[in-house]
């Protein structure tokens, strides 16, 4: 628990101090956001605001996680150090962040709203996702538990939803496909949510907060733990280290949100949204709560569905729309809601989804008690 406090404190400090320094660097280089012409007209005033702020979040997380383990090993030489699960998750986060960084850089350097073309972006994201999935099925601990499994999970693995029913190789292939679906959904969800000042960052703080609490609980009730109560134990490889990483991510985003809240001094860009989305997907897979992500990340699901509904209805009806504009947050802007009002109300909605997810997580354990 001390490590969680140290890690979160370091991440908060790094993001709070590092973000304004990064803003100055971007301003000197003239790296500002290019605003879409088909977006809300009120957003045109944001043109030129520094972007790629997700770089600070990713850097703060890496630095804080490394320093925390270094401090803990200095205090206690017997400390286990970084875990396989956390390192694999960091790979997914950094990999997706690099894809987003490349996308942002192309937009800025060419002064357009489009960065990487869809095919190149899909290939790069797919490559990162495949490597992550393969790594997650390796590195068993002394009990033979790997970071991920071929079973689909809700709050723990569901034995009757085992992707390995056709054999080891087929099971691994199916897991890679399933894992990439989760990663794609999460990264797109966060990316679509990142349309208003502070919206995606604030919503993600709550999601990572939930994974912090779940990781602590899974560690307490880990199978074989002396504190295990009842039959509802959790077979997760490194729950406490995942909790540490979730706490660090949450704190880093709070520090970034100080500068990203309306009126934003910096945007996270695709660098941040893809990295955050990748991290959220990684936590769902490695904490064995894959299906629960649909509830914990309910706000991202709603916003993504609004785009799917809008596009589908537009094509089916020959030009009619369900919403004034998609994603959903822009619909309410065009209805006359102030940007801050939309953000705060969506934060409340996101918090309710997180609370519901945590309630389901805990209730399932109580039932098995």
C-alpha positions as a Markdown table, in Angstrom:
| # | Residue | x | y | z |
|---|---|---|---|---|
| 1 | Unk | 0.0 | 0.0 | 0.0 |
| 2 | Unk | 2.9 | 2.3 | 0.7 |
| 3 | Unk | 4.1 | 1.7 | -2.9 |
| 4 | Unk | 0.7 | 2.9 | -4.2 |
| 5 | Unk | 0.9 | 6.1 | -2.3 |
| 6 | Unk | 4.5 | 6.7 | -3.4 |
| 7 | Unk | 3.7 | 5.9 | -7.1 |
| 8 | Unk | 0.6 | 8.0 | -7.2 |
| 9 | Unk | 2.3 | 11.0 | -5.5 |
| 10 | Unk | 5.3 | 10.8 | -7.9 |
| 11 | Unk | 2.9 | 10.6 | -11.0 |
| 12 | Unk | 0.8 | 13.5 | -9.8 |
| 13 | Unk | 3.9 | 15.6 | -9.3 |
| 14 | Unk | 5.5 | 14.6 | -12.6 |
| 15 | Unk | 2.4 | 15.5 | -14.6 |
| 16 | Unk | 1.7 | 18.7 | -12.7 |
| 17 | Unk | 5.2 | 20.0 | -13.2 |
| 18 | Unk | 6.0 | 18.4 | -16.6 |
| 19 | Unk | 2.8 | 19.5 | -18.4 |
| 20 | Unk | 3.5 | 23.3 | -18.4 |
| 21 | Unk | 7.2 | 22.6 | -19.4 |
| 22 | Unk | 5.9 | 20.5 | -22.3 |
| 23 | Unk | 3.4 | 23.3 | -23.2 |
| 24 | Unk | 6.3 | 25.8 | -23.5 |
| 25 | Unk | 8.2 | 23.4 | -25.7 |
| 26 | Unk | 5.3 | 22.9 | -28.0 |
| 27 | Unk | 4.5 | 26.6 | -28.2 |
| 28 | Unk | 8.1 | 27.4 | -29.2 |
| 29 | Unk | 7.9 | 24.9 | -32.0 |
| 30 | Unk | 4.5 | 25.9 | -33.1 |
| 31 | Unk | 2.9 | 22.5 | -32.5 |
| 32 | Unk | -0.8 | 23.4 | -32.2 |
| 33 | Unk | -4.0 | 21.5 | -32.7 |
| 34 | Unk | -5.7 | 21.6 | -36.1 |
| 35 | Unk | -9.5 | 22.0 | -35.6 |
| 36 | Unk | -11.9 | 20.2 | -38.0 |
| 37 | Unk | -14.1 | 22.5 | -40.0 |
| 38 | Unk | -17.1 | 20.2 | -39.6 |
| 39 | Unk | -17.0 | 20.3 | -35.9 |
| 40 | Unk | -18.9 | 22.7 | -33.6 |
| 41 | Unk | -18.1 | 26.3 | -34.5 |
| 42 | Unk | -17.3 | 27.2 | -30.9 |
| 43 | Unk | -14.2 | 24.9 | -31.1 |
| 44 | Unk | -12.5 | 27.1 | -33.8 |
| 45 | Unk | -11.2 | 29.3 | -31.0 |
| 46 | Unk | -9.1 | 26.3 | -29.8 |
| 47 | Unk | -7.1 | 26.2 | -33.0 |
| 48 | Unk | -3.4 | 26.4 | -32.2 |
| 49 | Unk | -3.7 | 25.0 | -28.7 |
| 50 | Unk | -0.7 | 22.7 | -28.0 |
| 51 | Unk | -1.5 | 19.0 | -28.4 |
| 52 | Unk | 0.3 | 15.7 | -27.9 |
| 53 | Unk | -0.1 | 16.2 | -24.1 |
| 54 | Unk | -0.5 | 12.4 | -23.7 |
| 55 | Unk | 3.3 | 12.3 | -24.0 |
| 56 | Unk | 3.6 | 13.8 | -20.5 |
| 57 | Unk | 1.1 | 11.3 | -19.1 |
| 58 | Unk | 3.0 | 8.3 | -20.6 |
| 59 | Unk | 6.3 | 9.7 | -19.5 |
| 60 | Unk | 5.0 | 10.4 | -16.0 |
| 61 | Unk | 3.7 | 6.8 | -15.7 |
| 62 | Unk | 6.9 | 5.2 | -16.9 |
| 63 | Unk | 9.1 | 7.4 | -14.6 |
| 64 | Unk | 6.9 | 7.0 | -11.6 |
| 65 | Unk | 6.5 | 3.3 | -11.9 |
| 66 | Unk | 10.2 | 2.8 | -12.3 |
| 67 | Unk | 11.1 | 5.1 | -9.4 |
| 68 | Unk | 8.5 | 3.5 | -7.1 |
| 69 | Unk | 10.0 | 0.1 | -7.6 |
| 70 | Unk | 13.5 | 1.5 | -7.2 |
| 71 | Unk | 12.6 | 3.1 | -3.9 |
| 72 | Unk | 10.9 | 0.0 | -2.7 |
| 73 | Unk | 13.9 | -2.1 | -3.6 |
| 74 | Unk | 16.2 | 0.3 | -1.7 |
| 75 | Unk | 14.0 | 0.1 | 1.3 |
| 76 | Unk | 13.4 | -3.6 | 1.1 |
| 77 | Unk | 16.1 | -5.5 | -1.0 |
| 78 | Unk | 13.7 | -8.5 | -1.0 |
| 79 | Unk | 11.1 | -6.6 | -3.0 |
| 80 | Unk | 10.0 | -8.5 | -6.1 |
| 81 | Unk | 10.5 | -5.5 | -8.5 |
| 82 | Unk | 8.4 | -4.9 | -11.7 |
| 83 | Unk | 6.0 | -7.7 | -12.6 |
| 84 | Unk | 5.5 | -9.3 | -16.0 |
| 85 | Unk | 1.8 | -8.2 | -16.1 |
| 86 | Unk | 2.7 | -4.5 | -15.5 |
| 87 | Unk | 5.5 | -4.5 | -18.0 |
| 88 | Unk | 3.3 | -6.1 | -20.7 |
| 89 | Unk | 0.6 | -3.6 | -20.0 |
| 90 | Unk | 3.1 | -0.8 | -20.2 |
| 91 | Unk | 4.2 | -2.1 | -23.6 |
| 92 | Unk | 0.6 | -1.9 | -24.8 |
| 93 | Unk | 0.2 | 1.6 | -23.5 |
| 94 | Unk | 3.5 | 2.9 | -24.9 |
| 95 | Unk | 3.0 | 1.1 | -28.2 |
| 96 | Unk | -0.5 | 2.6 | -28.7 |
| 97 | Unk | 0.9 | 6.0 | -27.6 |
| 98 | Unk | 3.6 | 5.8 | -30.2 |
| 99 | Unk | 1.0 | 5.2 | -32.9 |
| 100 | Unk | -1.0 | 8.1 | -31.7 |
| 101 | Unk | 2.1 | 10.3 | -31.5 |
| 102 | Unk | 2.9 | 9.5 | -35.2 |
| 103 | Unk | -0.7 | 10.4 | -36.0 |
| 104 | Unk | -0.6 | 13.7 | -34.1 |
| 105 | Unk | 2.8 | 14.6 | -35.6 |
| 106 | Unk | 1.5 | 14.2 | -39.2 |
| 107 | Unk | -1.5 | 16.3 | -38.4 |
| 108 | Unk | 0.6 | 19.1 | -36.9 |
| 109 | Unk | 3.4 | 19.0 | -39.5 |
| 110 | Unk | 1.0 | 19.0 | -42.5 |
| 111 | Unk | -1.6 | 21.3 | -40.8 |
| 112 | Unk | -4.6 | 19.1 | -41.5 |
| 113 | Unk | -7.2 | 17.2 | -39.4 |
| 114 | Unk | -6.2 | 13.8 | -40.8 |
| 115 | Unk | -3.0 | 12.1 | -39.7 |
| 116 | Unk | -2.1 | 8.5 | -40.5 |
| 117 | Unk | -4.4 | 6.9 | -43.1 |
| 118 | Unk | -6.8 | 4.4 | -41.8 |
| 119 | Unk | -5.0 | 1.4 | -43.2 |
| 120 | Unk | -1.6 | 2.3 | -41.8 |
| 121 | Unk | -3.1 | 3.1 | -38.4 |
| 122 | Unk | -4.9 | -0.2 | -38.3 |
| 123 | Unk | -1.8 | -2.1 | -39.2 |
| 124 | Unk | 0.3 | -0.4 | -36.5 |
| 125 | Unk | -2.3 | -0.9 | -33.8 |
| 126 | Unk | -2.8 | -4.5 | -34.9 |
| 127 | Unk | 0.9 | -5.2 | -34.6 |
| 128 | Unk | 1.1 | -3.8 | -31.1 |
| 129 | Unk | -2.1 | -5.6 | -30.1 |
| 130 | Unk | -0.9 | -9.0 | -31.4 |
| 131 | Unk | 2.5 | -8.7 | -29.6 |
| 132 | Unk | 0.7 | -7.8 | -26.4 |
| 133 | Unk | -1.6 | -10.8 | -26.7 |
| 134 | Unk | 1.2 | -13.2 | -27.4 |
| 135 | Unk | 3.2 | -11.9 | -24.4 |
| 136 | Unk | 0.2 | -12.0 | -22.1 |
| 137 | Unk | -0.2 | -15.8 | -22.6 |
| 138 | Unk | 3.4 | -16.4 | -21.6 |
| 139 | Unk | 5.5 | -15.7 | -18.4 |
| 140 | Unk | 3.7 | -18.1 | -15.9 |
| 141 | Unk | 4.5 | -17.5 | -12.2 |
| 142 | Unk | 5.4 | -20.3 | -9.8 |
| 143 | Unk | 1.8 | -21.4 | -9.7 |
| 144 | Unk | 1.6 | -21.6 | -13.4 |
| 145 | Unk | -0.7 | -18.5 | -13.8 |
| 146 | Unk | 0.0 | -16.4 | -16.8 |
| 147 | Unk | -0.9 | -12.6 | -17.1 |
| 148 | Unk | -3.9 | -13.5 | -19.4 |
| 149 | Unk | -5.8 | -16.6 | -20.2 |
| 150 | Unk | -7.8 | -18.0 | -23.1 |
| 151 | Unk | -11.0 | -17.9 | -21.0 |
| 152 | Unk | -13.4 | -15.0 | -21.5 |
| 153 | Unk | -14.0 | -13.2 | -18.2 |
| 154 | Unk | -16.6 | -11.1 | -16.4 |
| 155 | Unk | -15.2 | -10.6 | -12.9 |
| 156 | Unk | -13.1 | -13.7 | -13.2 |
| 157 | Unk | -12.5 | -16.3 | -15.9 |
| 158 | Unk | -15.7 | -18.1 | -17.0 |
| 159 | Unk | -14.8 | -21.8 | -17.6 |
| 160 | Unk | -17.7 | -22.3 | -20.0 |
| 161 | Unk | -16.4 | -19.5 | -22.2 |
| 162 | Unk | -13.0 | -21.0 | -22.9 |
| 163 | Unk | -11.5 | -19.9 | -26.3 |
| 164 | Unk | -9.1 | -22.9 | -26.2 |
| 165 | Unk | -11.8 | -25.4 | -26.9 |
| 166 | Unk | -10.2 | -26.3 | -30.2 |
| 167 | Unk | -6.7 | -26.9 | -28.9 |
| 168 | Unk | -3.8 | -24.8 | -27.7 |
| 169 | Unk | -2.8 | -23.2 | -31.0 |
| 170 | Unk | -6.4 | -22.4 | -32.0 |
| 171 | Unk | -7.1 | -21.1 | -28.5 |
| 172 | Unk | -4.1 | -18.7 | -28.7 |
| 173 | Unk | -5.2 | -17.5 | -32.1 |
| 174 | Unk | -8.8 | -16.9 | -30.9 |
| 175 | Unk | -7.4 | -15.1 | -27.8 |
| 176 | Unk | -5.3 | -12.8 | -30.0 |
| 177 | Unk | -8.4 | -11.9 | -32.0 |
| 178 | Unk | -10.5 | -11.4 | -28.9 |
| 179 | Unk | -7.8 | -9.3 | -27.2 |
| 180 | Unk | -7.4 | -7.1 | -30.3 |
| 181 | Unk | -11.2 | -6.5 | -30.4 |
| 182 | Unk | -11.1 | -5.3 | -26.8 |
| 183 | Unk | -8.0 | -3.1 | -27.5 |
| 184 | Unk | -9.6 | -1.6 | -30.6 |
| 185 | Unk | -12.9 | -0.9 | -28.9 |
| 186 | Unk | -11.2 | 0.8 | -25.9 |
| 187 | Unk | -8.8 | 2.9 | -27.9 |
| 188 | Unk | -11.6 | 4.1 | -30.3 |
| 189 | Unk | -13.9 | 4.8 | -27.3 |
| 190 | Unk | -11.4 | 7.0 | -25.5 |
| 191 | Unk | -10.4 | 8.6 | -28.8 |
| 192 | Unk | -14.0 | 9.6 | -29.6 |
| 193 | Unk | -14.6 | 10.8 | -26.0 |
| 194 | Unk | -11.6 | 13.1 | -26.3 |
| 195 | Unk | -13.6 | 15.9 | -27.9 |
| 196 | Unk | -14.1 | 18.4 | -25.1 |
| 197 | Unk | -11.7 | 19.9 | -22.6 |
| 198 | Unk | -11.0 | 17.4 | -19.8 |
| 199 | Unk | -13.7 | 15.0 | -20.7 |
| 200 | Unk | -11.6 | 11.9 | -21.6 |
| 201 | Unk | -9.0 | 12.6 | -18.9 |
| 202 | Unk | -11.6 | 13.0 | -16.1 |
| 203 | Unk | -13.6 | 9.9 | -17.1 |
| 204 | Unk | -10.4 | 7.8 | -17.4 |
| 205 | Unk | -9.3 | 8.9 | -13.9 |
| 206 | Unk | -12.4 | 7.2 | -12.5 |
| 207 | Unk | -11.9 | 4.1 | -14.6 |
| 208 | Unk | -8.3 | 3.7 | -13.4 |
| 209 | Unk | -9.4 | 4.3 | -9.9 |
| 210 | Unk | -11.8 | 1.4 | -10.2 |
| 211 | Unk | -9.0 | -0.9 | -11.4 |
| 212 | Unk | -6.9 | 0.3 | -8.5 |
| 213 | Unk | -9.5 | -0.8 | -6.0 |
| 214 | Unk | -10.1 | -4.1 | -7.9 |
| 215 | Unk | -6.4 | -4.9 | -7.9 |
| 216 | Unk | -6.1 | -4.4 | -4.2 |
| 217 | Unk | -9.1 | -6.6 | -3.6 |
| 218 | Unk | -7.9 | -9.3 | -5.9 |
| 219 | Unk | -4.6 | -9.3 | -4.1 |
| 220 | Unk | -6.3 | -9.7 | -0.7 |
| 221 | Unk | -8.5 | -12.5 | -2.0 |
| 222 | Unk | -5.9 | -14.2 | -4.3 |
| 223 | Unk | -6.2 | -17.9 | -4.5 |
| 224 | Unk | -3.8 | -19.4 | -1.9 |
| 225 | Unk | -3.5 | -16.1 | 0.0 |
| 226 | Unk | -3.7 | -16.5 | 3.8 |
| 227 | Unk | -6.3 | -13.7 | 3.8 |
| 228 | Unk | -8.5 | -15.5 | 1.3 |
| 229 | Unk | -12.2 | -15.8 | 2.5 |
| 230 | Unk | -14.7 | -18.2 | 1.0 |
| 231 | Unk | -14.5 | -19.8 | -2.4 |
| 232 | Unk | -14.5 | -16.7 | -4.5 |
| 233 | Unk | -10.7 | -16.3 | -4.8 |
| 234 | Unk | -9.1 | -14.6 | -7.8 |
| 235 | Unk | -6.5 | -16.2 | -10.1 |
| 236 | Unk | -4.7 | -13.1 | -11.3 |
| 237 | Unk | -1.0 | -13.1 | -11.8 |
| 238 | Unk | 0.1 | -9.7 | -10.4 |
| 239 | Unk | -2.9 | -7.9 | -8.9 |
| 240 | Unk | -1.1 | -5.6 | -6.5 |
| 241 | Unk | 1.4 | -4.4 | -9.1 |
| 242 | Unk | -1.5 | -3.8 | -11.5 |
| 243 | Unk | -3.2 | -1.8 | -8.8 |
| 244 | Unk | 0.0 | 0.2 | -8.4 |
| 245 | Unk | 0.1 | 0.9 | -12.1 |
| 246 | Unk | -3.6 | 1.9 | -12.2 |
| 247 | Unk | -3.1 | 4.3 | -9.3 |
| 248 | Unk | -0.1 | 5.9 | -11.1 |
| 249 | Unk | -2.2 | 6.3 | -14.3 |
| 250 | Unk | -5.1 | 7.8 | -12.4 |
| 251 | Unk | -2.8 | 10.3 | -10.5 |
| 252 | Unk | -0.9 | 11.2 | -13.7 |
| 253 | Unk | -4.2 | 12.0 | -15.4 |
| 254 | Unk | -5.3 | 14.2 | -12.4 |
| 255 | Unk | -2.0 | 16.2 | -12.8 |
| 256 | Unk | -2.6 | 16.5 | -16.6 |
| 257 | Unk | -6.2 | 17.5 | -16.0 |
| 258 | Unk | -5.1 | 20.5 | -14.1 |
| 259 | Unk | -3.9 | 21.9 | -17.4 |
| 260 | Unk | -6.4 | 20.2 | -19.7 |
| 261 | Unk | -9.6 | 21.4 | -18.0 |
| 262 | Unk | -11.6 | 24.1 | -19.7 |
| 263 | Unk | -10.2 | 26.3 | -21.1 |
| 264 | Unk | -7.5 | 23.7 | -21.9 |
| 265 | Unk | -3.9 | 24.8 | -22.1 |
| 266 | Unk | -3.1 | 21.6 | -23.9 |
| 267 | Unk | -4.9 | 18.6 | -25.5 |
| 268 | Unk | -3.9 | 15.0 | -25.0 |
| 269 | Unk | -4.2 | 14.3 | -28.7 |
| 270 | Unk | -4.2 | 10.8 | -30.2 |
| 271 | Unk | -1.0 | 10.2 | -28.3 |
| 272 | Unk | -2.9 | 10.3 | -25.0 |
| 273 | Unk | -6.2 | 8.8 | -26.1 |
| 274 | Unk | -4.7 | 5.8 | -27.8 |
| 275 | Unk | -2.3 | 5.2 | -24.9 |
| 276 | Unk | -5.1 | 5.5 | -22.3 |
| 277 | Unk | -7.4 | 3.3 | -24.3 |
| 278 | Unk | -4.7 | 0.7 | -24.6 |
| 279 | Unk | -4.0 | 0.8 | -20.9 |
| 280 | Unk | -7.7 | 0.4 | -20.1 |
| 281 | Unk | -8.0 | -2.6 | -22.4 |
| 282 | Unk | -4.9 | -4.0 | -20.8 |
| 283 | Unk | -6.3 | -3.8 | -17.3 |
| 284 | Unk | -9.5 | -5.5 | -18.4 |
| 285 | Unk | -7.6 | -8.4 | -20.0 |
| 286 | Unk | -4.9 | -8.8 | -17.3 |
| 287 | Unk | -7.3 | -8.4 | -14.3 |
| 288 | Unk | -9.6 | -11.0 | -15.9 |
| 289 | Unk | -12.6 | -8.5 | -16.1 |
| 290 | Unk | -13.0 | -8.2 | -19.8 |
| 291 | Unk | -16.8 | -8.2 | -20.1 |
| 292 | Unk | -17.0 | -5.9 | -17.0 |
| 293 | Unk | -15.2 | -3.2 | -19.0 |
| 294 | Unk | -18.4 | -2.6 | -20.9 |
| 295 | Unk | -19.9 | -1.4 | -17.7 |
| 296 | Unk | -17.0 | 0.3 | -16.0 |
| 297 | Unk | -16.2 | 2.1 | -19.3 |
| 298 | Unk | -19.9 | 2.6 | -20.0 |
| 299 | Unk | -19.4 | 6.3 | -20.9 |
| 300 | Unk | -17.0 | 5.3 | -23.7 |
| 301 | Unk | -19.4 | 2.7 | -24.9 |
| 302 | Unk | -22.3 | 5.2 | -25.1 |
| 303 | Unk | -20.2 | 7.7 | -27.0 |
| 304 | Unk | -19.0 | 5.0 | -29.4 |
| 305 | Unk | -22.6 | 3.8 | -29.9 |
| 306 | Unk | -23.7 | 7.3 | -30.7 |
| 307 | Unk | -21.3 | 7.4 | -33.7 |
| 308 | Unk | -22.3 | 3.9 | -34.9 |
| 309 | Unk | -26.0 | 4.8 | -34.7 |
| 310 | Unk | -25.4 | 8.1 | -36.4 |
| 311 | Unk | -23.4 | 6.7 | -39.3 |
| 312 | Unk | -25.7 | 3.6 | -39.7 |
| 313 | Unk | -28.9 | 5.7 | -39.7 |
| 314 | Unk | -27.4 | 8.3 | -42.1 |
| 315 | Unk | -26.5 | 5.6 | -44.6 |
| 316 | Unk | -29.8 | 3.7 | -44.2 |
| 317 | Unk | -32.0 | 6.7 | -44.6 |
| 318 | Unk | -30.1 | 8.6 | -47.3 |
| 319 | Unk | -28.9 | 11.5 | -45.1 |
| 320 | Unk | -31.1 | 11.7 | -42.0 |
| 321 | Unk | -29.6 | 12.0 | -38.6 |
| 322 | Unk | -30.5 | 10.8 | -35.1 |
| 323 | Unk | -28.2 | 13.3 | -33.3 |
| 324 | Unk | -27.4 | 16.9 | -34.2 |
| 325 | Unk | -23.8 | 15.8 | -34.3 |
| 326 | Unk | -21.8 | 12.7 | -33.2 |
| 327 | Unk | -20.0 | 11.9 | -31.0 |
| 328 | Unk | -22.7 | 12.3 | -28.4 |
| 329 | Unk | -21.0 | 15.2 | -26.5 |
| 330 | Unk | -21.3 | 17.4 | -29.5 |
| 331 | Unk | -25.0 | 16.8 | -29.8 |
| 332 | Unk | -25.6 | 18.4 | -26.4 |
| 333 | Unk | -23.2 | 21.2 | -27.3 |
| 334 | Unk | -25.4 | 22.0 | -30.3 |
| 335 | Unk | -28.5 | 21.8 | -28.1 |
| 336 | Unk | -27.1 | 24.8 | -26.2 |
| 337 | Unk | -25.3 | 23.2 | -23.3 |
| 338 | Unk | -22.1 | 25.0 | -22.2 |
| 339 | Unk | -19.0 | 22.9 | -22.7 |
| 340 | Unk | -18.2 | 22.7 | -19.0 |
| 341 | Unk | -21.8 | 21.6 | -18.3 |
| 342 | Unk | -21.5 | 18.7 | -20.9 |
| 343 | Unk | -18.2 | 17.7 | -19.4 |
| 344 | Unk | -19.3 | 17.7 | -15.7 |
| 345 | Unk | -22.6 | 15.9 | -16.5 |
| 346 | Unk | -20.7 | 13.2 | -18.6 |
| 347 | Unk | -18.2 | 12.8 | -15.7 |
| 348 | Unk | -21.2 | 12.1 | -13.4 |
| 349 | Unk | -22.5 | 9.6 | -15.9 |
| 350 | Unk | -19.1 | 8.0 | -16.2 |
| 351 | Unk | -18.8 | 7.8 | -12.4 |
| 352 | Unk | -22.2 | 6.1 | -12.1 |
| 353 | Unk | -21.0 | 3.5 | -14.6 |
| 354 | Unk | -17.8 | 2.9 | -12.7 |
| 355 | Unk | -19.8 | 2.6 | -9.4 |
| 356 | Unk | -22.1 | 0.1 | -11.1 |
| 357 | Unk | -19.1 | -2.0 | -12.3 |
| 358 | Unk | -17.5 | -2.0 | -8.9 |
| 359 | Unk | -20.9 | -3.0 | -7.3 |
| 360 | Unk | -21.1 | -6.0 | -9.7 |
| 361 | Unk | -17.5 | -6.9 | -9.0 |
| 362 | Unk | -18.0 | -6.9 | -5.2 |
| 363 | Unk | -21.5 | -8.4 | -5.3 |
| 364 | Unk | -20.3 | -11.4 | -7.2 |
| 365 | Unk | -17.7 | -12.1 | -4.5 |
| 366 | Unk | -20.3 | -11.7 | -1.7 |
| 367 | Unk | -22.5 | -14.3 | -3.5 |
| 368 | Unk | -19.6 | -16.8 | -3.5 |
| 369 | Unk | -18.6 | -16.1 | 0.1 |
